[in-house]
Amino acid sequence: TNGASQQQEAIVKAPTDRSYFLRGSASADNFKEKWIAAVSDLNAASQQGLAERFDSTVGANTVLMPFGGKFQKTPTQGMVAKLPVLNGETTTASIMTHGFVPELSAWSPYHGAQYAVLLSVAKLVALGGRREDAYLTLQEYFESIPIRGVIVCTRYIEEYEAVI
């Protein structure tokens, strides 16, 4: 650290706009409109055509195909593959999931980071994994911070909120 300070103070403000968790509440009179808006969203569209462009059977270690169910239309909640071994068969598999709610993270990076971990572990458990055996690798994606020039302290707040 070459003598650099190991502590820093930061002021993190709570989100001021309407809570993300209250936005989805629909009364009986506008339920139909909210439902139509939800199913019209591009995020509700099937991504099966895109997924079929990739070979999911490489190496014959795939446990779950990308889409399952009676008609092979239900997307799986994660990736499950057997670990490769030199000789013989294996009963050991790796499960990989992810969780991210962009709307929640836009409202509050702090809450978005918490729910990203919660969602990814919940999906892992839904796929048959044990939460006690989970190893988390957290990836952060934030706007770039300039290398040259004046760095405004408030630009680090998003990163700080998500990491804590």
N, C-alpha and C positions, 0 to 999 in steps of 0.2 A: 504493500500500500504506500510505500515511501512516505510515511508519516501523515497520510491524508486522514481526515476525520472519518470515523466509522459510524457516525450518527448524523441524522438529519431530521429536522422537524418538518411536518407537512400539515396543511389544513385541508381536510377533505369535507366538502359540503354535501349534505344529504340531497337527493334528487328533489327538485321543487315542483315539478309538474305532477299530474295525476298518477297515482300508483299504477304500475304495470299490471298488478294483480287485480285491480278493479276495472280495468278496461274491457275485459271480456264478458262482464256481467250483462246479460240481456234480459229485458223485461218481456212479458208475453206479447206486447204490441209490436216490438221491433225484432222479435226472434227470427222471423222469416227473412227479413232484410239482412241481418247479421249472418245467417246461415248461407244465404246466396253469396254474400261477399266472401265468406270463408272458403267455400268450394270453388269460387271463381279465381281465387288467388293462385298464381303460378306455382307456389310451393305445394299446393294440393294436387298438382298434376302428376301423372305417372312418369317416372324416370326410367321405365323398363327399356325403352328403345335405346337410350344412351348406355345403360348397363350392358346390354347385349352386344355392344361393339367391343367389349373387352372379354378376353378368354379367362373365365373364372375357374377353369379346370386344370390349369398348368400344374404339372408335377403330381397330379392325382392325390393330393393331400387335402383337398377341399372337403369339409364335413358338411357345411351348409351352403347350398347354392344361393345366389343373390336374391332369388325370389322363390317362395315356397307356397304351400297350401294346395288345395285340390286342383286349382287351375294355374298354379305357378305364377300368380299375380301379386302375392303379398310380399312386400320387401322385408328382408330380415333386419334385425336390429343391430347387427354387427357381423364381423367376420370370424369364422371358426375354421381352423385348419390343423391337421395333425403335424406334429413336429417331425422332420425328416430324420431317419436313422440309417446307418450304413447297412446293417443286415437285419432281416426279419421285419416284424410288424411292431407298431407302437399303439398304445392306448392313451398317449399323452397328447393333448391339443392346446393350442393357443387361442385365446378369445380376444378380439380387439373391438372396442366400441368407441363412440364419441358422443359428446353432448354439447350443444351450443344453441342458444336462443337469441338470434340477433336483435330482436325487438327488446328483449329484457336487458341485454348488454348495452344497447343504446340508451336505455333509461338509466341504468346504473351498472357500471363495470363491476362493482363489488358484488352485487346480487347475481349478475350474469356469470361471474366466475364460480360462485358457490353452486349455482344450478348446473353449470357445465359439469362439475365433478359429480354432483348428485345424479344427473341424467346418465352419465357414462357408466357409473357403478350400477345403477338400476338396470340398465340394458345388459350389463355383464351378468348380473344375477338372473335376469329373465332368460338368458341364453344357457343357463345351467352352471355358471361359474360361482365361486364362493367369494364374497366380498373380502374375507380375511386374506385371500390369496392374491388380491388385486395389486398390481404395480401400476402406478399412475405416471405417465409422462405428459407434462403439461406444456402446451405450445401457446405462446402469446403472439398475437398479431395486432400491432398498433400502428398508428400513423408514424411516418419517419420523423426523427428528430434531427434538426440540422447539425452538421458537424462543425461548420464554421459560422461565425457570427454570434449574436447574442441568443442564448437559450433562455426562453422565458420559463420560469419555474413552474407555472401552471400547466405546462405541456406534459409534465411527468405525472400529473395527478391521475389520469386514466390508468396508467401502468401501475401506479402505487395501489389504487383501489382494487384492481383485479388481482394483484399478487398477494395482498393481505388477506 
